[in-house]
């Protein structure tokens, strides 16, 4: 399944690089504003891992706030897109977050992972490695699909199981089949708290700009949130 996920995001890299920042309201007017509010405004003298960087939007924002930034993605094309965005100003690696990370212990002050972890089935190895490379009292901030939204994709859902879902993304007239994993809220919270201290759980709300541009989608999100965020601190 990893190869399938890697392959589809290789195909989607040009869409992310050229269009998602301006046309993707779920990113620009929903997930990103909420995540950015949770980050310190000044990240000078901080080293940050962008875990699942896609085309590098967060990598650029972290750098803009003064961070020494390391970015990773499983997709080589996404890695290349990030490198085109930030040049030599950040280190960008093609990495599988489900494997041992090639970083020294306590290397990072902050780990940010935006809409990435739902592509990983087993979080235990990933969170163990994040805990290892994160400094004591370092922040771990991540966003994922909301489990209550994802369950609507399934005809015969089993809420308390980790379930593989195939979503259909229509981008620029082409349909992409994107696999990801849905897990119950208890699994998200308990797995996180096994490695980190949860400070805040956030169900973000779309911006007023989202409402103006897409009122029907805005109303749906206010009735059924699409994303979930957790801000946690290393033990």
Secondary structure, 3 states (H helix, E strand, C coil): CHHHHHHHHHHHHHHHHHHHHHHCHHHHHHHHHHHHHHCCCCCCCCEEEEECCCCCHHHHHHHHCCCEEEEEECCHHHHHHHHHHHCCCCEEEECCCCCCCCCCCCCEEEEEEECCHHHCCCHHHHHHHHHHHEEEEEEEEEEEECHHHHHHHCCCCCCCCCEEEEEEEEECCEEEEEEEEECCHHHHHHHHHHHEEEEEEECCCCCHHHHHHCHHHHHHHHHCCCEEEEEEEEC
